[in-house]
């Protein structure tokens, strides 16, 4: 029975942040929810042990053995040594390559079939860049490593799923980044992964306009007329179920949300402000378009909380649960 259970790899993220202590709390989540999967945390075992002692956490760390059975109170760890000792709340760029090694190991395991999915605790982009390593985020890094031309960032929580046509761009650069080609590719990825990873055969997608009031017939911008509407018309003709372009200020009202299975926002804050308000503490990030399953917390490293025991593990628990569901859906497709 154990051999048939999917294995979910969890990267522990920035060692000075809250990621390691959130990972320690996975033992209580596994016991309470009786997950139909095995979890393995990738990280420095001594660092995790030190954080457990600091927080008086009742957890036993065990080196990962694929043939071993899950046991209450035991956290399986695939040990990977940090480059320098870490102090909670005080990130050191010298550990940046260690953080990336965690991602690389989880990714290689997913690509080989060793792991059914990967879940990522937060990393600190600024610290990685301070080490002289160009890094814009998990999403872009995994896309580059898997040679994936286009990926789609989706955040989800409760019954709300919000995908983004553009991600980490200055607002002034957003209009030029939304082309007919890029929007069509994004919508196809969104439709395909809603089918294969979420099990929704014919997903209904609510599509936002870019401008206030969705351009108001061209008076407040013409991107809806020139770019968005023509793409929606083309894909509707192929059978895709698309609603829009919709004014973003009313798109997140219950009557409209009830008509869709997910939302496509045109830029980061247009979509994620509403989602984080509705799901804060339990929202997650899902990367669509990758050849693997990847989910993540929707918060940062929270350096000010590291080592205090006050960090909320809800988002990590939800990310693990979603990864398990998606892995199960993938096995049935």
Secondary structure, 3 states (H helix, E strand, C coil): CHHHCEEEEEECCCCCCCHHHHHHCHHHHHHHHCCCEEEEEEECHHHHHHHHHHHCCCCEEEECCCCCCCCCCEEEEEECCCCCCCECCECCHHHHHHHHHHHHHHHHHHHHCCCCEEEECCCCHHHHHHCCCCCCCHHHHHHHHCCCCCCEEEEEECCEEEEECCCCCCHHHHHHHCCHHHHHHHHHHHHHHHHHCCCCCCCEEEEECCCHHHHHHHCCCCHHHHHHHHHHHHHHHCCCEEEEEECHHHHCCHHHHCCCCEEEECCHHHHHHHHHHHHCCCCEEEEECCCCCEEEECCCCCHHHCCCCCCCCHHHHHHHHHHHHHHHHHHHC
